Every structure is written in structure tokens, then in C-alpha cells.
């Protein structure tokens, strides 16, 4: 009787979910998913809808977009953002590769160096920008040292222009790119390079034909994340750059529209434009990564 009851009893919820291919561990994602929905997805959707509701209904749903692209000064902010974000992101990723290759093994002082690299990230962009104003300014330590040594006769203008912004992005972005690259390259089995070495491949050939193809997918992700961080530059563009001139980036344009002109639909439109350009670059990099990876796989099979 007991066996019959147990045999005919309804399975527990856990077993029913397991039969449908659902793992209960996925329920742990719910708090993070709720957080994302409330603090990211909803504001993003709200801002996107608001961008199609210009003040006074001028120009129809796409009035603010037409106004943005029709204004040369506003339109130039796209170019300003790219010429600041792209060089900074490329430099951070390319400079991180040789250092990560050297640091992936047992190197003396490795833990100390990794700790020091975390410091710029923990300080934040605002504090780094304030420090660079003192260091790179016309009467800063760098210019006074160079002038005292007779190397230069007048201060080098490294602040209140795009160069100060780029330097700030490199200081705050390089540790992020380096630590990501180091984590990716540490996951590559060194025995593959040892095998290439036994076949007569030198250090450069081992890196080019073994390490780099395996590292390329991780480098693509690192570049995308570094580029997105640099593309959203705002504090350093205001503190170190010239927000009315060559550092008038998209984030500054959106902030001016929101808090100076109180035109929140226009600010939302600029934010949407910023997101679109970011996604285009990320999609291009990921597509190129997939193409190169599939090409290398096909070549390897051939």
C-alpha cells in the first residue's frame, strides 16, 4: 500500500523542473536580474521613449535627432568622442599585451605590481583628474622639472585639451585592460608553446602563431570593455579637457542639454546616439573576432 502511494505520488517541484531541463541554480540569478531590470533596463527604455518626445513636439518624434545631426557643433561631439576614446582604448590593450605575457609566469614582485595597478581604479576618475591638474599643469611638477633641466623653455600644454583627457583615460583604463589580459593569457596552456619551441619556433613565432590566436578572443572582449569605458568619458573631459572645444564629447553634450537647457528629451536622444555608436563598434569588433576565429579554425582543419 505504501509502495503504491509512493509510486502514484506527484513528483516534487525540483524533479518536475529537472525533467523540463531547468536547473534550480538559475534561481540565484533572480536578484541580479531584478537589480538590472529596475536600475538599468527600465531607465534605458524610459530614456529611449523620452528621446522621441521633443519639447513642444517640434519636428515630430525624430525632432531631437534631426536637431542634433543638423547642428555642426553638436555633430562634432561624435568625432571628438571617437578621437579620444579610440586611441586610449587601443593603447591600453596593446600596451597590456607584452606586460601580461611577461607577468603570467612566476615573476618577482608580481603581487605587488598587481596591487599597485588596482590603485588608479580604486581612486576614481575625478581624483586622478585632480592630481593630473597639479602634475601636468603649466606650473605643475612635470613642466617645472623640464624647464629646470633646460629641456623646454615654455610649459607644454597637456591640460584643458584632449591630451589631458587621453592621459587620464590611459591611467585609469590601463590597469583594467592589463588585469583582464593577464587573466586571459594565464588560462593558455604553456605546454602548447613548449611544443612549438621543440619544433624550432622562436619567441616571436611562438607568440604570433600560438599565443596570439588563442588570446585574440579575450583581447576582443578586453578592447570592447575598455572602449565602452573610454567612450563614456565625462569627469576627465570636464576637469582636464576643454568641454566647450576639442573635449566636447557626447557625454558633455548630454549633460549640457539636461542640466543647462533642461531639455531632457534631447539629453535622452544624445544618450541613445552614444549607445548606438558604442554598439556599432562592439558589433564590428565581435564580428571581426568571429571571422578571424572561424578562418583560423578552417585553416587549422585544412
VENJO-V406605 format. One record per helix or strand of 2 or more residues. SS is the DSSP state (H for helix, E for strand). FROM is the first residue (numbers start at 1). TO is the last residue. If there is no record, write none. Layout:
ss=SS from=FROM to=TO
ss=SS from=FROM to=TO
This chain:
ss=H from=2 to=8
ss=H from=13 to=19
ss=H from=24 to=50
ss=H from=55 to=57
ss=H from=63 to=70
ss=H from=72 to=103
ss=H from=110 to=123
ss=H from=125 to=136
ss=H from=141 to=148
ss=H from=162 to=186
ss=H from=190 to=198
ss=H from=203 to=231
ss=H from=235 to=239
ss=H from=250 to=259
ss=H from=264 to=301
